[in-house]
Amino acid sequence: MSGDRQDIRRLTKEELRSFFVSQGMPAFRGNQVYEWLWQKAVVDFDHMTNLSKDLRVLLANHFSINHSAHAQVQRSQDGTLKNAVQLHDGKIVESVLIPTNTRSTACVSSQVGCSLDCSFCATAQLKRMRNLNPDEIFDQVAMLNSQSLEHYKRPLSNIVFMGMGEPMMNYSNVMQAIEKITSPEGLGMSPKRITVSTSGIPKMIKKMADEYPKFKLAVSLHSAVEQTRNNIMPFTENFPLASLRESIQYWYAKTKTRVTYEYVVWKGINDTAEDADALVRFCACAPAKVNLIEYNPVGNDAFAQATNASIDMYINALTSKQIPVTVRRSRGKDIDAACGQLANKSTA
Ligand code: SAH
Protein backbone atom coordinates (compact mmCIF):
# COMPACT_ATOMS: atom_id res chain seq x y z
CA MET A 1 0.00 0.00 0.00
CA SER A 2 2.72 2.45 0.97
CA GLY A 3 5.03 1.23 -1.86
CA ASP A 4 8.54 2.53 -1.44
CA ARG A 5 7.47 5.80 0.08
CA GLN A 6 9.03 6.56 3.44
CA ASP A 7 6.87 6.54 6.58
CA ILE A 8 6.73 10.24 7.42
CA ARG A 9 6.33 9.60 11.14
CA ARG A 10 9.87 8.20 11.29
CA LEU A 11 11.21 11.70 10.59
CA THR A 12 12.24 14.08 13.33
CA LYS A 13 11.02 17.67 13.22
CA GLU A 14 14.42 18.76 11.95
CA GLU A 15 14.25 16.21 9.14
CA LEU A 16 10.80 17.43 8.17
CA ARG A 17 12.06 21.01 8.07
CA SER A 18 15.03 19.94 5.92
CA PHE A 19 12.72 18.15 3.52
CA PHE A 20 10.83 21.35 2.78
CA VAL A 21 14.05 23.33 2.43
CA SER A 22 15.33 20.71 -0.05
CA GLN A 23 12.15 21.33 -2.05
CA GLY A 24 12.81 25.08 -2.13
CA MET A 25 10.18 25.86 0.49
CA PRO A 26 10.30 27.51 3.91
CA ALA A 27 11.34 25.30 6.81
CA PHE A 28 8.33 26.26 8.95
CA ARG A 29 6.17 24.03 6.74
CA GLY A 30 7.94 21.19 8.54
CA ASN A 31 6.66 22.48 11.87
CA GLN A 32 3.13 22.65 10.51
CA VAL A 33 3.30 19.06 9.31
CA TYR A 34 4.82 17.97 12.62
CA GLU A 35 1.88 19.46 14.50
CA TRP A 36 -0.64 17.79 12.21
CA LEU A 37 1.04 14.46 12.81
CA TRP A 38 1.67 14.62 16.54
CA GLN A 39 -0.69 17.25 18.01
CA LYS A 40 -3.75 16.68 15.89
CA ALA A 41 -2.90 13.05 15.16
CA VAL A 42 -4.17 13.14 11.56
CA VAL A 43 -3.45 10.10 9.41
CA ASP A 44 -4.29 11.56 6.00
CA PHE A 45 -2.35 14.29 4.20
CA ASP A 46 -5.64 15.68 2.88
CA HIS A 47 -6.64 16.62 6.41
CA MET A 48 -3.68 19.01 6.72
CA THR A 49 -5.87 21.93 5.80
CA ASN A 50 -3.40 24.78 6.19
CA LEU A 51 -1.28 23.26 3.40
CA SER A 52 -2.16 23.90 -0.23
CA LYS A 53 -3.45 21.04 -2.36
CA ASP A 54 -0.09 21.02 -4.22
CA LEU A 55 1.83 20.64 -0.98
CA ARG A 56 -0.38 17.79 0.17
CA VAL A 57 0.19 16.02 -3.16
CA LEU A 58 3.94 16.58 -2.82
CA LEU A 59 3.87 14.95 0.62
CA ALA A 60 1.76 12.04 -0.59
CA ASN A 61 4.22 11.46 -3.45
CA HIS A 62 7.15 11.22 -1.07
CA PHE A 63 5.68 9.75 2.09
CA SER A 64 3.10 7.47 3.59
CA ILE A 65 1.53 7.58 7.07
CA ASN A 66 1.67 3.98 8.30
CA HIS A 67 -1.03 4.36 10.87
CA SER A 68 -2.87 1.75 12.93
CA ALA A 69 -6.60 1.13 12.60
CA HIS A 70 -9.36 0.00 14.88
CA ALA A 71 -10.06 -3.68 14.22
CA GLN A 72 -12.63 -4.24 16.94
CA VAL A 73 -14.06 -2.57 20.04
CA GLN A 74 -15.65 -4.50 22.91
CA ARG A 75 -17.54 -2.80 25.70
CA SER A 76 -17.65 -4.23 29.23
CA GLN A 77 -20.66 -3.91 31.52
CA ASP A 78 -18.54 -1.60 33.68
CA GLY A 79 -17.85 0.80 30.78
CA THR A 80 -14.33 -0.44 30.03
CA LEU A 81 -13.60 -0.44 26.30
CA LYS A 82 -11.15 -2.97 24.88
CA ASN A 83 -9.74 -2.19 21.46
CA ALA A 84 -8.08 -4.55 19.07
CA VAL A 85 -5.75 -2.33 17.09
CA GLN A 86 -4.47 -3.46 13.71
CA LEU A 87 -0.93 -2.38 12.89
CA HIS A 88 0.06 -1.53 9.34
CA ASP A 89 1.64 -5.00 8.90
CA GLY A 90 -1.60 -6.72 9.96
CA LYS A 91 -0.52 -7.66 13.48
CA ILE A 92 -2.90 -6.91 16.33
CA VAL A 93 -2.35 -5.41 19.77
CA GLU A 94 -4.88 -4.53 22.41
CA SER A 95 -5.42 -1.32 24.32
CA VAL A 96 -8.01 -0.56 26.96
CA LEU A 97 -9.90 2.56 28.07
CA ILE A 98 -10.79 2.37 31.76
CA PRO A 99 -13.24 5.04 32.90
CA THR A 100 -14.10 5.96 36.50
CA ASN A 101 -16.37 8.80 37.63
CA THR A 102 -13.61 11.34 37.28
CA ARG A 103 -10.86 9.77 35.21
CA SER A 104 -10.17 8.08 31.91
CA THR A 105 -7.15 5.82 32.04
CA ALA A 106 -5.52 4.44 28.91
CA CYS A 107 -3.87 1.04 29.26
CA VAL A 108 -1.41 0.76 26.40
CA SER A 109 0.65 -2.06 24.85
CA SER A 110 4.36 -1.81 24.15
CA GLN A 111 5.01 -5.09 22.27
CA VAL A 112 3.11 -7.58 20.12
CA GLY A 113 3.13 -10.49 22.55
CA CYS A 114 5.80 -10.21 25.24
CA SER A 115 9.54 -10.87 25.65
CA LEU A 116 8.99 -12.32 29.13
CA ASP A 117 7.51 -15.57 30.40
CA CYS A 118 5.34 -14.96 33.48
CA SER A 119 3.39 -18.18 33.78
CA PHE A 120 0.18 -16.52 35.05
CA CYS A 121 -0.12 -14.06 32.14
CA ALA A 122 -2.05 -14.65 28.92
CA THR A 123 0.14 -12.30 26.90
CA ALA A 124 3.18 -14.48 27.65
CA GLN A 125 1.44 -17.38 25.90
CA LEU A 126 1.46 -15.58 22.55
CA LYS A 127 4.18 -16.88 20.29
CA ARG A 128 4.80 -14.09 17.85
CA MET A 129 6.55 -11.04 19.16
CA ARG A 130 7.87 -7.79 17.91
CA ASN A 131 8.44 -4.40 19.44
CA LEU A 132 5.97 -1.63 18.70
CA ASN A 133 7.33 1.46 16.95
CA PRO A 134 6.92 4.82 18.65
CA ASP A 135 4.10 5.79 16.27
CA GLU A 136 2.25 2.53 16.99
CA ILE A 137 2.33 3.30 20.70
CA PHE A 138 1.30 6.90 20.01
CA ASP A 139 -1.62 5.74 17.84
CA GLN A 140 -3.09 3.72 20.70
CA VAL A 141 -3.03 6.79 22.94
CA ALA A 142 -4.50 9.07 20.26
CA MET A 143 -7.28 6.55 19.56
CA LEU A 144 -8.10 6.09 23.25
CA ASN A 145 -8.13 9.87 23.69
CA SER A 146 -10.71 10.27 20.90
CA GLN A 147 -12.67 7.37 22.32
CA SER A 148 -12.71 8.96 25.78
CA LEU A 149 -13.88 12.28 24.31
CA GLU A 150 -16.58 10.51 22.34
CA HIS A 151 -17.90 8.22 25.07
CA TYR A 152 -17.09 10.10 28.28
CA LYS A 153 -16.77 13.73 27.06
CA ARG A 154 -13.31 14.18 28.52
CA PRO A 155 -9.73 13.62 27.37
CA LEU A 156 -7.47 10.96 28.86
CA SER A 157 -6.36 11.74 32.39
CA ASN A 158 -3.79 8.93 32.84
CA ILE A 159 -1.76 6.51 30.77
CA VAL A 160 -0.46 3.21 32.11
CA PHE A 161 1.93 0.96 30.19
CA MET A 162 0.20 -2.12 31.49
CA GLY A 163 -1.07 -3.60 28.25
CA MET A 164 0.69 -6.29 26.25
CA GLY A 165 4.47 -6.47 26.45
CA GLU A 166 7.31 -5.36 28.65
CA PRO A 167 7.96 -1.62 28.17
CA MET A 168 11.50 -1.83 29.52
CA MET A 169 12.40 -4.35 26.80
CA ASN A 170 11.31 -1.76 24.22
CA TYR A 171 12.62 1.20 26.15
CA SER A 172 13.76 3.48 23.37
CA ASN A 173 10.53 3.26 21.35
CA VAL A 174 8.34 3.62 24.44
CA MET A 175 10.23 6.74 25.48
CA GLN A 176 10.10 8.23 21.99
CA ALA A 177 6.33 7.70 22.03
CA ILE A 178 6.00 9.29 25.46
CA GLU A 179 7.95 12.29 24.25
CA LYS A 180 5.35 12.79 21.52
CA ILE A 181 2.55 12.25 24.04
CA THR A 182 3.92 14.75 26.56
CA SER A 183 5.49 17.45 24.37
CA PRO A 184 3.54 20.68 23.90
CA GLU A 185 3.84 20.10 20.15
CA GLY A 186 2.32 16.67 20.66
CA LEU A 187 -0.61 15.69 22.87
CA GLY A 188 0.72 17.80 25.76
CA MET A 189 -0.05 15.36 28.57
CA SER A 190 1.66 15.71 31.94
CA PRO A 191 4.49 13.19 32.47
CA LYS A 192 3.27 12.77 36.05
CA ARG A 193 0.18 11.07 34.70
CA ILE A 194 2.14 8.37 32.92
CA THR A 195 2.99 5.10 34.65
CA VAL A 196 5.53 2.70 33.22
CA SER A 197 4.97 -0.79 34.59
CA THR A 198 7.78 -3.32 34.48
CA SER A 199 8.27 -6.88 35.59
CA GLY A 200 11.53 -5.58 37.04
CA ILE A 201 14.53 -5.04 34.77
CA PRO A 202 16.97 -3.33 37.18
CA LYS A 203 19.30 -1.77 34.61
CA MET A 204 16.38 -0.15 32.81
CA ILE A 205 14.77 1.13 36.01
CA LYS A 206 18.00 2.99 36.70
CA LYS A 207 18.12 4.31 33.16
CA MET A 208 14.58 5.65 33.46
CA ALA A 209 15.46 7.23 36.81
CA ASP A 210 18.32 9.08 35.11
CA GLU A 211 16.46 10.06 31.96
CA TYR A 212 12.77 10.35 32.83
CA PRO A 213 12.41 10.93 36.56
CA LYS A 214 8.96 12.50 36.17
CA PHE A 215 7.19 9.32 35.14
CA LYS A 216 5.64 7.00 37.68
CA LEU A 217 7.11 3.55 38.17
CA ALA A 218 5.17 0.36 38.89
CA VAL A 219 6.92 -2.96 39.44
CA SER A 220 5.12 -6.27 39.05
CA LEU A 221 6.62 -7.97 42.07
CA HIS A 222 4.20 -10.81 42.94
CA SER A 223 6.67 -12.34 45.35
CA ALA A 224 9.56 -11.10 47.46
CA VAL A 225 10.82 -14.67 47.95
CA GLU A 226 13.52 -15.40 45.36
CA GLN A 227 12.62 -19.01 44.65
CA THR A 228 8.90 -18.33 44.38
CA ARG A 229 9.46 -15.40 42.06
CA ASN A 230 11.80 -17.49 39.89
CA ASN A 231 9.14 -20.19 39.65
CA ILE A 232 6.30 -17.96 38.50
CA MET A 233 8.41 -15.47 36.51
CA PRO A 234 11.25 -17.63 35.17
CA PHE A 235 13.12 -14.76 33.48
CA THR A 236 13.90 -13.36 36.94
CA GLU A 237 16.66 -15.98 37.31
CA ASN A 238 18.75 -13.32 35.58
CA PHE A 239 17.47 -10.45 37.69
CA PRO A 240 17.76 -11.34 41.39
CA LEU A 241 15.69 -9.50 43.98
CA ALA A 242 18.82 -7.89 45.42
CA SER A 243 19.54 -6.03 42.20
CA LEU A 244 15.85 -5.15 41.78
CA ARG A 245 15.89 -3.73 45.30
CA GLU A 246 19.01 -1.74 44.54
CA SER A 247 17.50 -0.30 41.35
CA ILE A 248 14.36 0.75 43.23
CA GLN A 249 16.48 2.51 45.85
CA TYR A 250 18.24 4.27 43.00
CA TRP A 251 14.85 5.23 41.52
CA TYR A 252 13.73 6.76 44.80
CA ALA A 253 17.00 8.59 45.38
CA LYS A 254 16.70 10.21 41.94
CA THR A 255 12.96 10.87 41.81
CA LYS A 256 11.72 11.08 45.38
CA THR A 257 8.56 9.34 44.22
CA ARG A 258 7.39 6.08 45.66
CA VAL A 259 7.21 2.96 43.56
CA THR A 260 4.01 0.94 43.29
CA TYR A 261 4.25 -2.83 43.58
CA GLU A 262 1.71 -4.85 41.64
CA TYR A 263 1.03 -8.04 43.51
CA VAL A 264 -1.38 -10.94 43.07
CA VAL A 265 -1.89 -13.35 45.98
CA TRP A 266 -2.38 -16.93 44.80
CA LYS A 267 -3.52 -19.93 46.74
CA GLY A 268 -0.60 -22.17 47.74
CA ILE A 269 1.98 -19.99 45.96
CA ASN A 270 2.46 -16.81 47.98
CA ASP A 271 -0.32 -16.84 50.59
CA THR A 272 1.58 -17.59 53.81
CA ALA A 273 2.60 -15.23 56.62
CA GLU A 274 6.25 -15.67 55.50
CA ASP A 275 5.34 -14.44 52.02
CA ALA A 276 3.64 -11.38 53.47
CA ASP A 277 6.61 -10.71 55.77
CA ALA A 278 9.01 -10.96 52.85
CA LEU A 279 6.95 -8.33 51.01
CA VAL A 280 6.94 -6.06 54.06
CA ARG A 281 10.73 -6.38 54.31
CA PHE A 282 11.15 -5.69 50.60
CA CYS A 283 9.00 -2.57 50.94
CA ALA A 284 11.37 -1.26 53.60
CA CYS A 285 14.05 -0.65 50.94
CA ALA A 286 12.36 2.51 49.61
CA PRO A 287 9.01 4.26 50.05
CA ALA A 288 6.38 2.19 48.27
CA LYS A 289 2.74 1.35 48.02
CA VAL A 290 1.22 -1.98 47.16
CA ASN A 291 -1.64 -2.74 44.80
CA LEU A 292 -3.09 -6.14 45.52
CA ILE A 293 -4.55 -7.12 42.14
CA GLU A 294 -7.33 -9.60 41.70
CA TYR A 295 -6.22 -12.68 39.76
CA ASN A 296 -7.82 -13.08 36.35
CA PRO A 297 -7.76 -16.74 35.37
CA VAL A 298 -6.00 -17.41 32.07
CA GLY A 299 -6.36 -21.16 31.85
CA ASN A 300 -3.37 -22.26 33.94
CA ASP A 301 -4.59 -24.58 36.71
CA ALA A 302 -1.54 -23.92 38.87
CA PHE A 303 -2.93 -20.48 39.72
CA ALA A 304 -6.04 -19.59 41.71
CA GLN A 305 -7.02 -16.43 43.58
CA ALA A 306 -6.15 -16.66 47.29
CA THR A 307 -8.87 -16.53 49.96
CA ASN A 308 -10.09 -13.27 51.45
CA ALA A 309 -8.43 -14.32 54.71
CA SER A 310 -5.02 -14.41 52.96
CA ILE A 311 -5.64 -11.00 51.41
CA ASP A 312 -6.59 -9.64 54.84
CA MET A 313 -3.42 -11.13 56.27
CA TYR A 314 -1.38 -9.20 53.67
CA ILE A 315 -3.33 -5.99 54.35
CA ASN A 316 -2.71 -6.30 58.09
CA ALA A 317 1.00 -7.06 57.65
CA LEU A 318 1.46 -4.03 55.39
CA THR A 319 -0.68 -1.54 57.30
CA SER A 320 0.98 -2.47 60.59
CA LYS A 321 4.18 -1.07 59.04
CA GLN A 322 2.41 1.99 57.56
CA ILE A 323 2.81 0.74 54.00
CA PRO A 324 -0.14 1.95 51.91
CA VAL A 325 -2.06 -0.88 50.29
CA THR A 326 -5.06 -0.92 47.97
CA VAL A 327 -7.04 -3.88 46.74
CA ARG A 328 -7.76 -3.38 43.07
CA ARG A 329 -10.86 -4.86 41.63
CA SER A 330 -10.50 -5.96 38.02
CA ARG A 331 -12.13 -3.90 35.31
CA GLY A 332 -13.36 -5.27 32.01
CA LYS A 333 -13.11 -8.89 33.11
CA ASP A 334 -16.21 -9.93 31.14
CA ILE A 335 -14.46 -9.00 27.88
CA ASP A 336 -10.98 -10.33 28.75
CA ALA A 337 -9.69 -6.79 29.13
CA ALA A 338 -8.37 -7.16 32.69
CA CYS A 339 -4.71 -7.42 33.78
CA GLY A 340 -2.97 -10.38 32.22
CA GLN A 341 -5.88 -11.24 29.93
CA LEU A 342 -4.73 -9.43 26.79
CA ALA A 343 -4.03 -12.14 24.24
CA ASN A 344 -5.79 -11.21 21.01
CA LYS A 345 -8.51 -13.77 21.66
CA SER A 346 -10.88 -12.02 19.28
CA THR A 347 -8.52 -12.71 16.41
CA ALA A 348 -7.20 -16.14 17.41
N1 SAH B 1 5.28 -6.37 31.53
C1 SAH B 1 4.86 -5.25 32.35
C2 SAH B 1 3.59 -4.61 31.82
C3 SAH B 1 2.38 -5.51 31.88
S1 SAH B 1 1.35 -4.92 33.15
C4 SAH B 1 4.71 -5.69 33.78
O1 SAH B 1 4.76 -6.88 34.02
O2 SAH B 1 4.57 -4.86 34.65
C5 SAH B 1 0.25 -6.20 33.39
C6 SAH B 1 0.07 -6.43 34.88
O3 SAH B 1 -0.87 -7.50 35.05
C7 SAH B 1 1.36 -6.88 35.53
O4 SAH B 1 1.41 -6.39 36.84
C8 SAH B 1 1.18 -8.39 35.53
O5 SAH B 1 2.00 -9.03 36.46
C9 SAH B 1 -0.28 -8.51 35.85
N2 SAH B 1 -0.88 -9.77 35.45
C10 SAH B 1 -0.44 -10.63 34.51
N3 SAH B 1 -1.27 -11.69 34.41
C11 SAH B 1 -2.24 -11.49 35.32
C12 SAH B 1 -3.40 -12.21 35.68
N4 SAH B 1 -3.71 -13.34 35.06
N5 SAH B 1 -4.21 -11.71 36.63
C13 SAH B 1 -3.92 -10.53 37.22
N6 SAH B 1 -2.84 -9.79 36.92
C14 SAH B 1 -2.00 -10.27 35.98
Residues whose N, C-alpha, C, O or C-beta is under 5 A from the ligand:
A	BS01	SAH	F120 C121 A122 F161 M162 G163 G165 E166 P167 S197 T198 S199 S220 E262 I293 E294 Y295 N296 V298 C339 G340
